[in-house]
Amino acid sequence: MTATLTDRYVAATVRRVPDRQRREIERELRAVIADDIDARVQQGEGPDEAERAALTALGDPRLLAGRYAHHGVGLIGPDTYPGYRHALRSAAWSVLPTVYVVLALVHRAHGENAWAALLRPLGGTVNAAMYLAVCVTIPFVIADRVRRARPEADRTAGPWTPDRLPAADEPRPATTRDLVGTIVKGAALMAALFAQRVVSPVTSAGGAHVPIVNPALWHFWIPYFLTVLALTVAIDAAALRLRIGHPFTAIARVVLTAAGTLPLGWLFWQAKVFNPALAGSAGAPTTVAAPGSWIAWLAALVLTLATAGTLAQTVRVVRRGRAVTA
């Protein structure tokens, strides 16, 4: 079945609202469009012309989605807010669980009991969430102010019309929010790596801070992973320019994913990620420095799931991109 303009308009609108609201908004939006089309047909317009006129009157679905979802968009305008919300949610889901798990392992390695290792990291995770929110918000506020300061860019594009609606099955192209999300997550990781060297939550018997990450990794592996991260940002920038699931960017993502996860998994398995001094600082034995421990198995499982998810998403985007360009 061929999607109508109404189907494409509704799809472009509801994809930008929370999942729990989509069905209700879709029903309401279809009813509004149908009533407007009927009224225009009764006035003598043809069905196709009436449909186009009704959609044109509703305007850009991005702005309509913001009004339907009742988002506060004072600090960030409606054009930028959907991307900001997506980037903030993506960064939170990827960064905060990692922060919590690392802090929990550190507290456990420091000799604390299981309940303390589970509860004490909550405060650090909340602090990380606040810093993360600020780091994500500032770039989008700047981007929104630049967008408002150059309205001529919107005027050159002309008024919105239904001709700009994407096809119903067209894959979502790479957007600025994807690039910003990658940059923010990379910046948060780099900041954490450098910060833990001087403000580690673990201290020695003399009160000196004990780095969480093995200092020996700074000789090669940490610069290596930072290089992989920089290349990932470059690939996301290339995908943003190509605007569709290009085979080059897909292959590059697969290669970079393998280049990052395989060595990291091996380092976890060999117990070379965490600082061996953590065990000594706690004054008790710990599994942090034990090759093949449960920590290594947990890290291997997480890395396997992350790799599988990245590969599946890459294959799906490439297949949809080929379907669109065929």
Rosetta blueprint (number, residue, H / E / L):
1 M L
2 T L
3 A L
4 T L
5 L H
6 T H
7 D H
8 R H
9 Y H
10 V H
11 A H
12 A H
13 T H
14 V H
15 R L
16 R L
17 V L
18 P L
19 D H
20 R H
21 Q H
22 R H
23 R H
24 E H
25 I H
26 E H
27 R H
28 E H
29 L H
30 R H
31 A H
32 V H
33 I H
34 A H
35 D H
36 D H
37 I H
38 D H
39 A H
40 R H
41 V H
42 Q H
43 Q L
44 G L
45 E L
46 G L
47 P H
48 D H
49 E H
50 A H
51 E H
52 R H
53 A H
54 A H
55 L H
56 T H
57 A H
58 L H
59 G L
60 D L
61 P H
62 R H
63 L H
64 L H
65 A H
66 G H
67 R H
68 Y H
69 A H
70 H L
71 H L
72 G L
73 V L
74 G L
75 L L
76 I L
77 G L
78 P L
79 D L
80 T L
81 Y H
82 P H
83 G H
84 Y H
85 R H
86 H H
87 A H
88 L H
89 R H
90 S H
91 A H
92 A H
93 W H
94 S H
95 V H
96 L H
97 P H
98 T H
99 V H
100 Y H
101 V H
102 V H
103 L H
104 A H
105 L H
106 V H
107 H H
108 R H
109 A H
110 H L
111 G L
112 E L
113 N L
114 A H
115 W H
116 A H
117 A H
118 L H
119 L H
120 R L
121 P H
122 L H
123 G H
124 G H
125 T H
126 V H
127 N H
128 A H
129 A H
130 M H
131 Y H
132 L H
133 A H
134 V H
135 C H
136 V H
137 T H
138 I H
139 P H
140 F H
141 V H
142 I H
143 A H
144 D H
145 R H
146 V H
147 R H
148 R H
149 A H
150 R L
151 P L
152 E H
153 A H
154 D H
155 R H
156 T H
157 A H
158 G L
159 P L
160 W L
161 T L
162 P H
163 D H
164 R H
165 L L
166 P L
167 A L
168 A L
169 D L
170 E L
171 P L
172 R L
173 P L
174 A L
175 T L
176 T H
177 R H
178 D H
179 L H
180 V H
181 G H
182 T H
183 I H
184 V H
185 K H
186 G H
187 A H
188 A H
189 L H
190 M H
191 A H
192 A H
193 L H
194 F H
195 A H
196 Q L
197 R L
198 V L
199 V L
200 S L
201 P L
202 V L
203 T E
204 S L
205 A L
206 G L
207 G L
208 A L
209 H E
210 V L
211 P L
212 I L
213 V E
214 N L
215 P H
216 A H
217 L H
218 W H
219 H H
220 F L
221 W H
222 I H
223 P H
224 Y H
225 F H
226 L H
227 T H
228 V H
229 L H
230 A H
231 L H
232 T H
233 V H
234 A H
235 I H
236 D H
237 A H
238 A H
239 A H
240 L H
241 R H
242 L H
243 R L
244 I L
245 G L
246 H L
247 P H
248 F H
249 T H
250 A H
251 I H
252 A H
253 R H
254 V H
255 V H
256 L H
257 T H
258 A H
259 A H
260 G H
261 T H
262 L H
263 P H
264 L H
265 G H
266 W H
267 L H
268 F H
269 W H
270 Q L
271 A L
272 K L
273 V L
274 F E
275 N L
276 P L
277 A H
278 L H
279 A H
280 G H
281 S H
282 A H
283 G L
284 A L
285 P L
286 T L
287 T H
288 V H
289 A H
290 A L
291 P L
292 G L
293 S L
294 W H
295 I H
296 A H
297 W H
298 L H
299 A H
300 A H
301 L H
302 V H
303 L H
304 T H
305 L H
306 A H
307 T H
308 A H
309 G H
310 T H
311 L H
312 A H
313 Q H
314 T H
315 V H
316 R H
317 V H
318 V H
319 R H
320 R H
321 G H
322 R H
323 A H
324 V H
325 T H
326 A L
